[in-house]
Amino acid sequence: MKIALLGYGKMGHEIESAALGHGHTVVATFDIDHPASVDNLRSCGAEVVIDFSQPNAVIDNIALVASAQLPVVIGTTGWDSSLPIILAQVAQAKIGCVVGSNFSVGVNLFLEIVRTASRLLGTAGYDAYISEAHHRTKKDFPSGTALRIGDAVLSEMKSKVRISTELPAGAASPPDALLITSIRAGGITGTHTVGFESEEDSIELVHRAKNRRGFAYGAVVAAEWIVNRTGFYRFEEHITEILNDR
Ligand SMILES: NC(=O)c1ccc[n+]([C@@H]2O[C@H](COP(=O)([O-])OP(=O)(O)OC[C@H]3O[C@@H](n4cnc5c(N)ncnc54)[C@H](O)[C@@H]3O)[C@@H](O)[C@H]2O)c1
C-alpha cells in the first residue's frame, strides 16, 4: 500500500516505521514547512492518507484529501467542534475516513474495562474522576482519549451527567459533574487514570502508554482497512472488525 503522511512529527515518524514494518511504502510526507496540495497528493501515487498533524490543520487537510479522492485516517485530536464540517466533506466526496482519538488497542480495551467498572461502582454509589497526563508540547486539552473515557463513564454511571474541565470558583464541585484534570509535563507519552471514590476506599484504573508504537500500529491497520471502503467510521466502534481483517 502506498501511503502519504500529513504531519511528519513524532507520530508521523512512528507511523512511517510501522508502515515499513507492514510492507507498505510511504510515498510522500507533508508538514507545516512542506504543505500538501491536491496536485501533489494526486501525483505522489498515494492510495491512502494518514493525518497526524495539528488540530487547526485538520479541516484544510481533509478538504485536500476529499478533492484528491483519497481515503484517510485521522489521528489528530482536538478538532471535535469541527466534526460536522468533516462529516460533510467525507459524505460529499464519498471517500473513506477512519477517525480515532486513540489508535492504541490497549486503550480501546481499557474503555471496555472502564464501562464495566463504572456500571458496577456507580450502582454501589461511588464518585468518579478522570486525570490525564501528556508531554508539554501537546496542544489540546483535555486529551481526546480523556473525553472518550468520560463518555464511557457517563454512559454507565447515572450519578454523572456531564463532563467538567474546571472547578467552580469559591463553590463545592457539583456531584453530577465528572471532572477531568490535565497535566502537561516533560515527555509523558500519555497516561489516563479513572478514579472511583467511596467513604471507605479508592479504586484507580490506569492506562500508561510506554511509547508511540501502539498508536502507530493501530493507525496503519486502520489505513489497510479503509483503503477500499467509503464512509465515516470511528476506530473505537470498529476495532474488532479492523483487527479481524488484518
Ligand atoms: N489518535 C492517536 O492515537 C494519537 C496518538 C498520539 C498523538 N495524537 C495526535 O496526533 C497529532 C500529532 O501529534 P505529534 O505528537 O506527532 O505532534 P508533533 O508536533 O510532533 O507533529 C505535528 C506535525 O504536524 C505538522 N503540521 C502542523 N501544521 C500542519 C499543517 N497545516 N499541515 C500539515 N502538517 C502540519 C508539523 O509540521 C509536524 O510535522 C496531535 O493532534 C496529537 O494529539 C493522536
The ligand as an ORCA input file, in Angstrom:
! r2SCAN-3c Opt
* xyz 0 1
  N      -5.072      9.291     17.794
  C      -3.983      8.875     18.422
  O      -3.826      7.668     18.733
  C      -2.898      9.865     18.747
  C      -1.724      9.468     19.391
  C      -0.719     10.414     19.585
  C      -0.912     11.721     19.141
  N      -2.077     12.075     18.545
  C      -2.316     13.405     17.996
  O      -1.638     13.496     16.755
  C      -1.288     14.850     16.490
  C       0.197     14.940     16.172
  O       0.955     14.567     17.303
  P       2.560     14.595     17.273
  O       2.953     14.201     18.642
  O       3.099     13.874     16.102
  O       2.811     16.177     17.072
  P       4.116     16.887     16.511
  O       4.038     18.305     16.984
  O       5.341     16.093     16.833
  O       3.941     16.854     14.915
  C       2.941     17.591     14.277
  C       3.274     17.628     12.801
  O       2.199     18.282     12.107
  C       2.753     19.216     11.207
  N       1.784     20.252     10.886
  C       1.400     21.323     11.606
  N       0.526     22.054     10.918
  C       0.364     21.405      9.715
  C      -0.386     21.659      8.561
  N      -1.133     22.777      8.465
  N      -0.351     20.770      7.535
  C       0.430     19.653      7.611
  N       1.199     19.377      8.683
  C       1.156     20.254      9.712
  C       4.006     19.731     11.901
  O       4.896     20.361     10.963
  C       4.556     18.419     12.452
  O       5.260     17.724     11.448
  C      -1.739     15.637     17.732
  O      -3.019     16.165     17.493
  C      -1.805     14.569     18.824
  O      -2.704     14.897     19.854
  C      -3.067     11.166     18.341
*
